[in-house]
Amino acid sequence: MRRPGGRSAVREVAGVVLLPLPLLAVAVAALPGAFPGGGARRWFGGRGEGQRAEAQAAKDAAAAAFYELDTAQRELRISIETISAVDDSPGARKVIEDFAAFGRRVDEVSHAYITAVDAHDLDRDDLDGGTAARARTELARAKEELDRVRAELERFGEGLGPLLRQAESRLAQLAPAVERARQALLAATQALDTVRASGLRADDLAARLAALAPELTKLNQGAGQHGVQETIRRADDVLRRAEAVRGEAERLPERAAETDRRLVSLRTRSEAISTRAAGVEPVLSELRRRYSAACWQDLQPVPEQAVRDIALAQQKLKEAQAARDAQQWADATARLATVRALLNTTDEAVSAAGDRLRRLDRVSYDPQQEIDRTRFTIRDAQRLAMDGRSTPDPRHARPLDAAVERLDRAIAGLEGRHPDWWHFLTELEDVRLAVGRVVQDIRTERGGSNAGQNAGRNSRR
């Protein structure tokens, strides 16, 4: 806003002050309204003097309204700048646009006020009553416009509460967020130094920490250059990445120790499985001698496959050891996982041969135990299917009848000189599994039905 003022009066006073002291009295006497004898200027009295006073009062009131509007606009601009520095949402952008529109309206009414002030010199000796009345009217109208725009501006400011509180909250987070990021970087650096002092290189962690240096530079440059939101986002990102480096650095000694333990453990297990694998061939010979081919053919590749898998596992162990010596922890962990998978597969295959012989010996000696176990499972399911019913549900009866037929066929398959005992065992296991699924279906359906009945009774209550 342009501040109003009487430029002619200022020039007159300035001229008087700059005159040489002897001439000051002459200059003062020359000012408009001065006259010999030290008397005051001539004022018109009566009603005219009252109109001048009213006009002057209107001018003073308009000036006060002008300064109040200027103060309100300045204070609101601070709030708008706070919001624009933090918030780029559509709502915040609209607020900024609305404030700009208010600025144009403030300029308009301010210009009208200044024009009214400049148009009337209320200190003139020849100010007539009509001119004073017009001045009072124009200045009063200017004051009304200034007050109206100020009231609208204040109402607009009251509506900024939520956005302003959110922006101030974000600004309050800025300094702590940056400080937390700096402290996290410091902690990560210290943790890395400690690890290196113990003899661990941690090159990958050092590289990740070095990559954060440009981000720290931007944080130090501040929000004035990069914006509040971007600075807070960068601080949060630096904090997260620095804490990850620190955590991994602190865990690195334990990771190295765990890698060493796994190397020893898997090496011992590999040797043990290799010893056990040597006993598979005698077990297969016993199976071939006593049982039909269907009972052991699937186990024939086990000895050769075990030798290959154990050799591969031992090779991966050497690679894992080399990776650990080079402190390439991710590579060492991956190779150890491969070794473990190979040994698990080999262990299962080696164990399967001995387990097969034991199970075949048991069932061939007394097949009735397996038969009775399966029949009991079927009968128990049949009782459950008939519980509370005069006839079973066909969805349950059909698979249970099929289970009975499969059991009978499996028993019949034992007749002959060389029965397939392995088929007999696996068939009865599969029958029990099928019956178990029927039982589960029955219980699930009845559980849902009971829940529905209980809900109905509760609603009637």
Beta strands, then each sheet from edge to edge (+ up, - down):
end
